[in-house]
Amino acid sequence: MEKRVRKTPLNPEIISLGKCIEAIIKAKGLKTREVAHDADLDVENLRKYIKGKQEMKVSTMLKIAKSLGVSVADLFLLNTKD
């Protein structure tokens, strides 16, 4: 089975957002599977978001932010500190 390839590259901000989510997870000493469980997400999908391989819906972003104990605005504020 061939690996699927995106037709268009993801926006750099999507990739940066994933890195920010990963940084928050590490800073809080959490595990990816714990965050996924708290956000009612499949852990593989969360990993795709973190790696910047998949875009997320706004509702998913809200769930992730809530499970991390931050606001969505905080994700984007943290995101600008690259």
C-alpha positions in Angstrom: 0.0 0.0 0.0 1.4 3.4 -1.0 1.8 6.1 1.6 -0.5 9.0 1.0 1.1 12.3 0.0 -0.5 15.8 0.5 -1.3 17.6 -2.7 -0.5 21.0 -1.1 2.0 21.7 1.7 0.6 22.7 5.1 0.8 26.3 6.2 3.9 26.9 8.4 1.6 28.2 11.2 -0.1 24.8 11.3 3.3 23.1 11.8 4.3 25.8 14.4 1.0 25.2 16.3 1.8 21.5 16.5 5.2 22.3 17.9 3.7 24.6 20.5 1.2 21.9 21.6 4.1 19.4 21.9 6.1 22.0 24.0 3.2 22.5 26.3 2.7 18.8 26.8 6.4 18.4 27.7 6.4 21.4 29.9 3.5 20.1 31.9 5.0 16.6 32.1 2.1 15.0 30.3 1.9 12.1 28.0 0.5 12.4 24.5 -2.0 9.6 25.2 -3.2 11.4 28.3 -3.9 14.6 26.4 -5.6 12.7 23.6 -7.8 10.9 26.2 -8.8 14.1 28.0 -9.5 15.7 24.6 -11.6 12.7 23.5 -9.2 12.2 20.5 -7.5 9.3 19.0 -3.8 9.4 20.0 -2.6 8.9 16.4 -4.6 11.9 15.2 -3.1 14.0 18.0 0.3 12.9 17.0 -0.4 13.9 13.4 -1.5 17.4 14.6 1.7 17.7 16.7 3.9 16.7 13.8 2.1 19.1 11.5 1.0 16.3 9.2 -2.7 17.1 9.5 -4.8 20.2 10.0 -7.3 20.3 12.8 -10.8 21.6 13.1 -11.5 24.6 15.5 -13.5 22.3 17.7 -10.5 19.9 18.0 -8.2 22.8 18.8 -10.7 23.8 21.6 -10.6 20.3 23.0 -6.8 20.2 22.9 -6.5 23.6 24.6 -9.0 22.6 27.3 -7.1 19.3 28.0 -3.9 21.3 28.3 -5.4 23.9 30.6 -4.7 26.8 28.2 -6.8 29.0 26.0 -6.6 28.8 22.2 -5.3 32.4 22.3 -2.5 31.2 24.5 -1.5 28.6 21.8 -1.2 31.3 19.3 0.6 33.7 21.6 3.1 31.0 22.5 3.3 30.2 18.8 4.7 33.7 18.0 7.7 33.2 20.3 9.6 31.0 17.8 
